[in-house]
Amino acid sequence: MATDRGLVTVTTPTSADGRVTVAASDGSAVTMTLPAAVDAAGTTSAAGTTVYPNAAAHTDLATQATVDGGARALVTLKNADAPTTQRFDLGLPEGASLVADGAGGYDIVTSAGGAGAVARGHIDAPWAKDANGKAVPTSYRLDGNTLVQTIETGPNTAYPVVADPHYTWGIISGTVYFNKSETKVLALGGTVVSWLPHPAAVVGGRTLAGVAGYAVATDQCIKFKVNPALAPLSPAAALSGSGVYGGSAGDGYCK
């Protein structure tokens, strides 16, 4: 499919033991396994959703491409006996890593070339709903490159419950991350990459050096929000905000 960042190819598996694949136009791809216990054959609807019935104990699985150039896996817990922890193994391109976005999801980042890492994909924060449309508490954690989703059902949960991991790849989000050594250079007023303004410049009401200094003091790293459409014309003008990240198991680039 065509997106505003280029062509993306989404492939969903014909059986539950296969991998969902989202590939960028440069050939790189992020893959994801399904939490299947048996190799259930999939049935694809006219709308493009592939369903794998009874792929795990008391659980149906489904996959579909999404209009934003990504893919989702739909996990349906059919009753209270269904497992509430689901594991999705991620296959990342060489050099890619995961960074927690602070909102329950993760950015998939690669080297920006020279300094920093740019987000080229994203895993949305998880959601889950019961049969009455009521939100069921759910969250992610990482076990290496395995995304582990926990769904907190209870005695008042109405079944079936549907949960929805969703990710994209190859669509640059505009967030650039720097590691601890690069953050220290910025805090001291130095330059780590040519497209950044001087560290004394004010962005979003704060100097870049000030934000970097706070990140150093709290053992974190600095990140920037960049408008990809403006960056080729005026990299400095494309910078729309800055913040800090780090301090969790998902922030492997902040080291």
LOKEVO-945585 format. One record per atom (N, C-alpha, C): residue in three letters; z, x, y. Coordinates in steps of 0.02 Angstrom, whole numbers. Last residue first. Layout:
LOKEVO-945585
   residuo        w        u        v
       ALA        Z        X        Y
...
This chain:
LOKEVO-945585
   residuo        w        u        v
       LYS     1328     1099      224
       LYS     1366     1152      190
       LYS     1353     1218      225
       CYS     1259      962      213
       CYS     1309      986      261
       CYS     1353     1037      227
       TYR     1188      921      102
       TYR     1155      965      150
       TYR     1203      995      201
       GLY     1272      835       30
       GLY     1261      902        5
       GLY     1226      948       53
       ASP     1349      713       45
       ASP     1322      751      100
       ASP     1311      824       82
       GLY     1414      638      -49
       GLY     1343      627      -41
       GLY     1310      669       12
       ALA     1548      662      -41
       ALA     1512      694      -96
       ALA     1437      687      -89
       SER     1585      691      134
       SER     1584      650       73
       SER     1541      685       21
       GLY     1578      766      251
       GLY     1643      746      227
       GLY     1643      701      166
       GLY     1447      706      363
       GLY     1480      753      317
       GLY     1546      726      293
       TYR     1394      694      534
       TYR     1396      670      465
       TYR     1431      723      424
       VAL     1373      639      704
       VAL     1397      686      654
       VAL     1395      653      585
       GLY     1238      621      824
       GLY     1301      602      793
       GLY     1321      654      743
       SER     1120      564      948
       SER     1149      615      905
       SER     1215      590      878
       GLY      961      501     1007
       GLY     1032      498      995
       GLY     1055      554      950
       SER      826      519     1030
       SER      857      459     1056
       SER      931      454     1044
       LEU      694      623     1061
       LEU      763      623     1040
       LEU      800      565     1071
       ALA      572      622     1122
       ALA      578      582     1061
       ALA      650      577     1037
       ALA      579      713     1222
       ALA      583      643     1241
       ALA      593      598     1181
       ALA      560      829     1145
       ALA      624      818     1179
       ALA      633      744     1198
       PRO      426      815     1098
       PRO      483      816     1052
       PRO      550      801     1085
       SER      298      731     1144
       SER      353      762     1180
       SER      415      761     1137
       LEU      200      707     1044
       LEU      183      710     1115
       LEU      235      747     1156
       PRO      259      704      917
       PRO      201      748      929
       PRO      183      756     1002
       ALA      370      610      942
       ALA      381      681      929
       ALA      319      725      940
       LEU      342      476      951
       LEU      343      515     1012
       LEU      346      590     1000
       ALA      350      428      821
       ALA      288      416      859
       ALA      285      459      921
       PRO      479      457      776
       PRO      422      495      749
       PRO      358      486      789
       ASN      616      479      870
       ASN      562      431      863
       ASN      500      468      839
       VAL      767      535      797
       VAL      704      553      829
       VAL      653      497      818
       LYS      933      573      798
       LYS      886      519      787
       LYS      824      532      829
       PHE     1023      706      718
       PHE      987      679      775
       PHE      942      621      753
       LYS     1183      775      673
       LYS     1119      744      656
       LYS     1089      714      719
       ILE     1298      905      629
       ILE     1265      863      679
       ILE     1200      835      652
       CYS     1441      906      516
       CYS     1377      932      540
       CYS     1347      882      590
       GLN     1617      949      503
       GLN     1559      908      489
       GLN     1496      942      516
       ASP     1745      994      538
       ASP     1714     1017      475
       ASP     1658      971      454
       THR     1786      964      663
       THR     1806      917      611
       THR     1774      933      543
       ALA     1730     1064      740
       ALA     1803     1056      740
       ALA     1828     1011      684
       VAL     1593     1040      722
       VAL     1623     1102      696
       VAL     1698     1093      689
       ALA     1581      916      788
       ALA     1565      921      717
       ALA     1597      983      686
       TYR     1614      954      918
       TYR     1658      907      883
       TYR     1645      910      808
       GLY     1503     1036      942
       GLY     1571     1064      943
       GLY     1621     1019      908
       ALA     1399      942      939
       ALA     1401      995      889
       ALA     1471     1026      885
       VAL     1433      870     1054
       VAL     1433      836      989
       VAL     1437      887      932
       GLY     1419      973     1148
       GLY     1482      938     1140
       GLY     1487      903     1073
       ALA     1284     1005     1138
       ALA     1335     1056     1121
       ALA     1403     1024     1109
       LEU     1226      889     1185
       LEU     1216      907     1115
       LEU     1268      958     1093
       THR     1332      784     1284
       THR     1291      843     1276
       THR     1283      859     1202
       ARG     1316      605     1295
       ARG     1353      664     1273
       ARG     1306      724     1269
       GLY     1236      496     1326
       GLY     1300      503     1361
       GLY     1341      564     1342
       GLY     1118      509     1255
       GLY     1164      455     1237
       GLY     1233      464     1268
       VAL     1116      675     1292
       VAL     1080      624     1255
       VAL     1130      571     1233
       VAL     1105      807     1402
       VAL     1143      747     1386
       VAL     1098      697     1351
       ALA     1095      983     1368
       ALA     1064      919     1386
       ALA     1106      861     1362
       ALA     1146     1098     1319
       ALA     1183     1067     1375
       ALA     1154     1000     1395
       PRO     1055     1139     1223
       PRO     1117     1107     1201
       PRO     1158     1077     1256
       HIS      890     1091     1273
       HIS      945     1139     1278
       HIS     1010     1104     1257
       PRO      802      991     1147
       PRO      819     1010     1215
       PRO      875     1062     1215
       LEU      706     1043     1003
       LEU      767     1015     1031
       LEU      775     1035     1105
       TRP      594     1111      961
       TRP      584     1044      989
       TRP      648     1012     1016
       SER      630     1236      907
       SER      600     1233      974
       SER      596     1162     1003
       VAL      792     1262      840
       VAL      723     1239      830
       VAL      694     1222      898
       VAL      910     1318      881
       VAL      893     1324      810
       VAL      822     1302      795
       THR      993     1400     1012
       THR      935     1360      992
       THR      920     1372      919
       GLY     1164     1391     1076
       GLY     1104     1424     1052
       GLY     1051     1374     1032
       GLY     1288     1343     1111
       GLY     1235     1342     1161
       GLY     1171     1376     1141
       LEU     1379     1330     1012
       LEU     1387     1389     1055
       LEU     1332     1394     1108
       ALA     1331     1220      945
       ALA     1395     1214      979
       ALA     1407     1272     1028
       LEU     1217     1275      885
       LEU     1210     1226      939
       LEU     1275     1219      979
       VAL     1280     1356      788
       VAL     1236     1386      838
       VAL     1228     1339      898
       LYS     1345     1259      712
       LYS     1385     1307      750
       LYS     1343     1341      804
       THR     1235     1195      653
       THR     1279     1157      698
       THR     1320     1204      741
       GLU     1189     1295      569
       GLU     1146     1273      625
       GLU     1188     1234      677
       SER     1296     1299      479
       SER     1280     1359      519
       SER     1236     1340      579
       LYS     1295     1168      425
       LYS     1352     1192      463
       LYS     1336     1253      506
       ASN     1133     1088      452
       ASN     1189     1110      412
       ASN     1243     1141      456
       PHE     1063      935      519
       PHE     1073     1007      521
       PHE     1134     1026      480
       TYR      940      806      501
       TYR     1007      831      487
       TYR     1008      907      493
       VAL      857      676      580
       VAL      854      746      563
       VAL      926      772      556
       THR      776      522      563
       THR      841      556      565
       THR      832      627      540
       GLY      654      459      544
       GLY      670      484      611
       GLY      738      516      617
       SER      602      418      424
       SER      644      371      460
       SER      661      394      531
       ILE      446      425      348
       ILE      496      462      387
       ILE      535      415      431
       ILE      411      382      194
       ILE      410      349      260
       ILE      465      381      302
       GLY      429      433       70
       GLY      366      450      104
       GLY      359      419      172
       TRP      514      295       -4
       TRP      499      367       -3
       TRP      433      378       34
       THR      651      179      -25
       THR      584      197       -2
       THR      577      272       -6
       TYR      745       62     -128
       TYR      734      126      -96
       TYR      661      133      -74
       HIS      878      -42     -182
       HIS      811      -39     -150
       HIS      803       29     -117
       PRO      976     -138     -295
       PRO      960      -72     -268
       PRO      888      -71     -242
       ASP     1050     -283     -304
       ASP      984     -261     -282
       ASP      981     -191     -254
       ALA     1114     -415     -411
       ALA     1124     -356     -369
       ALA     1057     -321     -359
       VAL     1169     -577     -447
       VAL     1110     -534     -439
       VAL     1128     -477     -391
       VAL     1255     -670     -568
       VAL     1261     -628     -508
       VAL     1200     -582     -506
       PRO     1245     -841     -632
       PRO     1232     -769     -633
       PRO     1241     -735     -565
       TYR     1421     -868     -596
       TYR     1366     -831     -627
       TYR     1304     -875     -632
       ALA     1538     -854     -470
       ALA     1493     -901     -504
       ALA     1433     -862     -532
       THR     1703     -794     -465
       THR     1631     -778     -460
       THR     1590     -828     -501
       ASN     1837     -807     -476
       ASN     1802     -860     -440
       ASN     1727     -847     -433
       PRO     1881     -692     -540
       PRO     1888     -756     -575
       PRO     1851     -813     -541
       GLY     1751     -571     -495
       GLY     1820     -594     -502
       GLY     1822     -662     -536
       THR     1659     -416     -470
       THR     1664     -487     -486
       THR     1738     -506     -495
       GLU     1602     -295     -391
       GLU     1671     -318     -400
       GLU     1674     -394     -409
       ILE     1500     -173     -451
       ILE     1498     -243     -428
       ILE     1566     -274     -444
       THR     1442      -13     -416
       THR     1498      -53     -442
       THR     1497     -122     -410
       GLN     1315       99     -455
       GLN     1333       39     -418
       GLN     1389        2     -454
       VAL     1268      261     -439
       VAL     1311      218     -479
       VAL     1333      159     -435
       LEU     1134      366     -455
       LEU     1163      316     -410
       LEU     1203      267     -453
       THR     1130      533     -495
       THR     1132      465     -522
       THR     1168      419     -473
       ASN     1134      664     -463
       ASN     1079      625     -435
       ASN     1075      555     -465
       GLY     1306      666     -468
       GLY     1247      709     -466
       GLY     1191      672     -430
       ASP     1343      517     -439
       ASP     1364      561     -493
       ASP     1306      610     -504
       LEU     1389      427     -295
       LEU     1342      472     -328
       LEU     1377      511     -383
       ARG     1412      251     -270
       ARG     1436      320     -268
       ARG     1385      362     -304
       TYR     1405       93     -185
       TYR     1375      149     -221
       TYR     1421      209     -219
       SER     1468      -77     -204
       SER     1462      -12     -170
       SER     1428       38     -216
       THR     1515     -247     -169
       THR     1480     -197     -209
       THR     1473     -133     -170
       PRO     1573     -414     -173
       PRO     1582     -345     -150
       PRO     1549     -295     -198
       VAL     1455     -541     -160
       VAL     1503     -511     -205
       VAL     1512     -438     -183
       ALA     1420     -683      -59
       ALA     1418     -610      -67
       ALA     1473     -586     -114
       LYS     1356     -832     -128
       LYS     1413     -797      -97
       LYS     1408     -723     -111
       GLY     1264     -909     -192
       GLY     1242     -873     -133
       GLY     1297     -836      -97
       ASN     1308     -958     -309
       ASN     1317    -1002     -251
       ASN     1294     -969     -186
       ALA     1294     -855     -398
       ALA     1250     -913     -406
       ALA     1254     -961     -347
       ASP     1320     -708     -292
       ASP     1330     -749     -352
       ASP     1285     -811     -351
       LYS     1249     -551     -245
       LYS     1265     -621     -230
       LYS     1275     -659     -295
       ALA     1255     -389     -172
       ALA     1258     -430     -232
       ALA     1278     -501     -212
       TRP     1185     -237     -107
       TRP     1211     -305      -98
       TRP     1213     -338     -167
       PRO     1196      -68      -40
       PRO     1188     -118      -93
       PRO     1211     -187      -72
       ALA     1095        9       85
       ALA     1161      -10       62
       ALA     1154      -67       11
       ASP      941       88       29
       ASP      978       40       68
       ASP     1049       30       41
       ILE      888      247       34
       ILE      916      199      -13
       ILE      960      151       27
       HIS      740      323       96
       HIS      805      293      108
       HIS      824      246       51
       GLY      648      469      151
       GLY      657      409      111
       GLY      727      383      122
       ARG      649      575      231
       ARG      583      550      211
       ARG      588      488      167
       ALA      738      652      354
       ALA      741      597      306
       ALA      671      570      293
       VAL      738      830      363
       VAL      714      766      389
       VAL      718      713      334
       ALA      844      962      408
       ALA      814      923      354
       ALA      796      855      382
       GLY      846     1126      490
       GLY      862     1055      480
       GLY      827     1025      420
       ALA      709     1234      520
       ALA      779     1218      529
       ALA      789     1143      517
       GLY      588     1265      447
       GLY      616     1307      499
       GLY      689     1296      509
       GLY      564     1117      392
       GLY      521     1174      404
       GLY      547     1216      462
       ALA      647     1020      352
       ALA      604     1003      409
       ALA      557     1060      426
       SER      674      983      180
       SER      673     1032      235
       SER      625     1011      289
       THR      719      810      150
       THR      688      873      131
       THR      689      920      191
       VAL      822      671       94
       VAL      799      720      144
       VAL      765      780      111
       ILE      860      508       92
       ILE      831      559       48
       ILE      797      610       93
       ASP     1011      429      142
       ASP      945      455      160
       ASP      924      507      108
       TYR     1099      290       73
       TYR     1086      362       75
       TYR     1016      375      103
       GLY     1226      166      118
       GLY     1165      189       85
       GLY     1159      265       90
       GLY     1338      140      193
       GLY     1339      119      123
       GLY     1277      140       83
       ALA     1327      195      315
       ALA     1326      122      312
       ALA     1323       96      240
       GLY     1317      331      312
       GLY     1373      303      347
       GLY     1377      228      345
       ASP     1221      388      233
       ASP     1201      367      300
       ASP     1257      336      341
       ALA     1233      535      135
       ALA     1260      468      150
       ALA     1244      450      222
       VAL     1093      614       70
       VAL     1144      617      123
       VAL     1168      546      138
       LEU     1017      706      -60
       LEU     1041      641      -35
       LEU     1097      652       16
       SER      868      809      -65
       SER      938      795      -79
       SER      957      729      -46
       ALA      732      913     -121
       ALA      758      852      -90
       ALA      831      842     -109
       GLY      686     1021     -194
       GLY      712     1033     -127
       GLY      740      972      -92
       GLU      568      927     -282
       GLU      602      992     -275
       GLU      624     1002     -202
       PRO      603      749     -279
       PRO      558      807     -273
       PRO      598      871     -266
       LEU      712      667     -398
       LEU      695      687     -330
       LEU      646      745     -330
       GLY      752      532     -490
       GLY      713      592     -495
       GLY      688      611     -426
       LEU      905      455     -524
       LEU      852      467     -475
       LEU      818      533     -490
       ASP      971      330     -627
       ASP      957      401     -620
       ASP      897      411     -574
       PHE     1086      213     -604
       PHE     1015      223     -590
       PHE     1003      297     -579
       ARG     1204      108     -680
       ARG     1185      177     -664
       ARG     1109      182     -658
       GLN     1332      -10     -646
       GLN     1262        2     -664
       GLN     1241       71     -639
       THR     1469     -102     -690
       THR     1448      -37     -666
       THR     1378      -23     -692
       THR     1494     -219     -753
       THR     1494     -221     -680
       THR     1480     -153     -649
       PRO     1417     -294     -895
       PRO     1449     -235     -864
       PRO     1441     -237     -788
       ALA     1455     -465     -937
       ALA     1407     -414     -917
       ALA     1442     -355     -884
       ASP     1545     -565     -958
       ASP     1545     -510    -1006
       ASP     1496     -454     -988
       ALA     1523     -665     -868
       ALA     1579     -620     -854
       ALA     1583     -562     -903
       ASN     1341     -670     -859
       ASN     1407     -700     -869
       ASN     1460     -646     -859
       LYS     1228     -603     -814
       LYS     1221     -673     -835
       LYS     1288     -708     -845
       LEU     1178     -510     -685
       LEU     1234     -515     -731
       LEU     1240     -589     -751
       THR     1030     -437     -649
       THR     1061     -503     -654
       THR     1116     -502     -707
       VAL      961     -329     -537
       VAL     1004     -331     -595
       VAL     1039     -399     -596
       LEU      812     -271     -477
       LEU      856     -329     -476
       LEU      895     -331     -542
       ALA      757     -139     -384
       ALA      776     -160     -452
       ALA      826     -216     -445
       ARG      617     -107     -276
       ARG      685     -130     -289
       ARG      694     -145     -363
       ALA      526        6     -171
       ALA      535      -31     -234
       ALA      607      -53     -240
       GLY      416       18      -27
       GLY      469       41      -72
       GLY      471        0     -135
       GLY      342      -28       81
       GLY      321       32       47
       GLY      374       61        1
       ASP      385     -148      126
       ASP      398      -90      170
       ASP      377      -25      137
       VAL      366     -243       30
       VAL      315     -237       81
       VAL      326     -179      128
       THR      400     -178     -135
       THR      420     -213      -75
       THR      370     -198      -19
       ALA      381     -206     -312
       ALA      364     -169     -251
       ALA      383     -211     -191
       GLN      512     -236     -431
       GLN      456     -259     -389
       GLN      444     -210     -333
       THR      598     -275     -584
       THR      575     -228     -533
       THR      519     -259     -493
       ALA      745     -327     -674
       ALA      679     -340     -646
       ALA      663     -286     -595
       LEU      852     -371     -813
       LEU      830     -326     -760
       LEU      762     -347     -735
       ASP      996     -459     -873
       ASP      923     -455     -864
       ASP      909     -406     -808
       THR     1134     -447     -981
       THR     1103     -426     -918
       THR     1027     -428     -923
       HIS     1212     -443    -1095
       HIS     1221     -499    -1048
       HIS     1188     -486     -980
       ALA     1174     -276    -1112
       ALA     1219     -329    -1135
       ALA     1231     -381    -1080
       ALA     1002     -259    -1061
       ALA     1069     -232    -1074
       ALA     1113     -291    -1092
       ALA      889     -335    -1063
       ALA      880     -263    -1067
       ALA      946     -226    -1077
       ASN      863     -473    -1060
       ASN      911     -446    -1108
       ASN      903     -370    -1118
       PRO      697     -457     -993
       PRO      754     -499    -1015
       PRO      797     -463    -1067
       TYR      629     -393     -865
       TYR      646     -365     -930
       TYR      707     -403     -956
       VAL      496     -433     -755
       VAL      562     -450     -781
       VAL      570     -422     -851
       THR      413     -389     -610
       THR      415     -378     -682
       THR      486     -388     -706
       THR      327     -472     -484
       THR      393     -453     -509
       THR      390     -446     -585
       GLY      205     -521     -436
       GLY      213     -449     -445
       GLY      281     -426     -468
       ALA      172     -652     -433
       ALA      197     -623     -370
       ALA      211     -549     -375
       ALA      144     -681     -564
       ALA       88     -678     -517
       ALA      109     -647     -451
       SER      253     -571     -660
       SER      232     -635     -632
       SER      173     -625     -585
       THR      261     -479     -810
       THR      248     -478     -738
       THR      222     -545     -714
       THR      381     -429     -921
       THR      332     -482     -908
       THR      323     -487     -833
       GLY      423     -288    -1024
       GLY      423     -325     -961
       GLY      368     -377     -959
       ALA      525     -258    -1167
       ALA      459     -263    -1137
       ALA      462     -306    -1074
       ALA      668     -155    -1177
       ALA      641     -223    -1172
       ALA      572     -221    -1139
       ASP      745      -50    -1254
       ASP      678      -44    -1224
       ASP      645     -113    -1222
       VAL      917      -64    -1205
       VAL      864      -70    -1254
       VAL      797      -67    -1217
       ALA      991      -41    -1094
       ALA     1020      -19    -1157
       ALA      969      -23    -1213
       ALA      955       10     -927
       ALA      937      -28     -987
       ALA      972        2    -1048
       PRO      956       29     -781
       PRO     1015       32     -825
       PRO     1006       -8     -889
       LEU      807      124     -745
       LEU      843       61     -746
       LEU      903       67     -793
       THR      770      268     -643
       THR      776      233     -707
       THR      813      167     -697
       MET      657      315     -518
       MET      723      286     -533
       MET      721      253     -601
       THR      580      442     -414
       THR      581      396     -471
       THR      652      371     -483
       VAL      481      492     -282
       VAL      551      481     -304
       VAL      549      428     -358
       ALA      353      614     -253
       ALA      376      549     -275
       ALA      451      550     -289
       SER      206      688     -180
       SER      277      689     -196
       SER      301      619     -213
       GLY       77      666     -135
       GLY       88      674     -206
       GLY      161      678     -227
       ASP       58      632       -6
       ASP       53      704      -21
       ASP       66      718      -95
       SER       82      497        2
       SER       12      518        1
       SER        4      592      -14
       ALA      219      464     -113
       ALA      189      472      -47
       ALA      118      497      -54
       ALA      275      347     -234
       ALA      241      410     -219
       ALA      211      409     -150
       VAL      397      284     -331
       VAL      369      275     -264
       VAL      341      343     -243
       THR      425      214     -489
       THR      401      271     -451
       THR      374      250     -383
       VAL      538      177     -618
       VAL      506      153     -556
       VAL      486      214     -516
       ARG      516      221     -787
       ARG      541      238     -721
       ARG      502      202     -667
       GLY      564      138     -944
       GLY      521      177     -899
       GLY      554      189     -832
       ASP      635       51    -1019
       ASP      655      121    -1023
       ASP      611      166     -981
       ALA      579      -75    -1003
       ALA      641      -60     -967
       ALA      663       13     -972
       SER      401      -66     -974
       SER      459      -80    -1015
       SER      521      -51     -982
       THR      314      -38     -874
       THR      297      -95     -917
       THR      353     -112     -964
       PRO      379        5     -710
       PRO      366       17     -780
       PRO      351      -46     -820
       THR      287       11     -556
       THR      344      -15     -593
       THR      329      -10     -668
       THR      240      109     -423
       THR      226       93     -492
       THR      289       69     -526
       VAL      170      122     -265
       VAL      229      100     -302
       VAL      208       80     -372
       THR      114      232     -145
       THR       97      201     -209
       THR      161      185     -247
       VAL       72      232       25
       VAL      126      238      -25
       VAL      103      201      -87
       LEU       -1      304      169
       LEU       -9      269      106
       LEU       49      283       59
       GLY       84      295      330
       GLY       36      320      282
       GLY       35      279      219
       ARG      174      233      412
       ARG      182      305      404
       ARG      133      334      353
       ASP      154       99      407
       ASP      143      131      472
       ASP      154      205      469
       THR       66       84      248
       THR      123       74      292
       THR      109      107      359
       ALA      -28       17      117
       ALA      -29       53      180
       ALA       33       34      221
       MET        0       42      -60
       MET        0        0        0
       MET        0       44       62
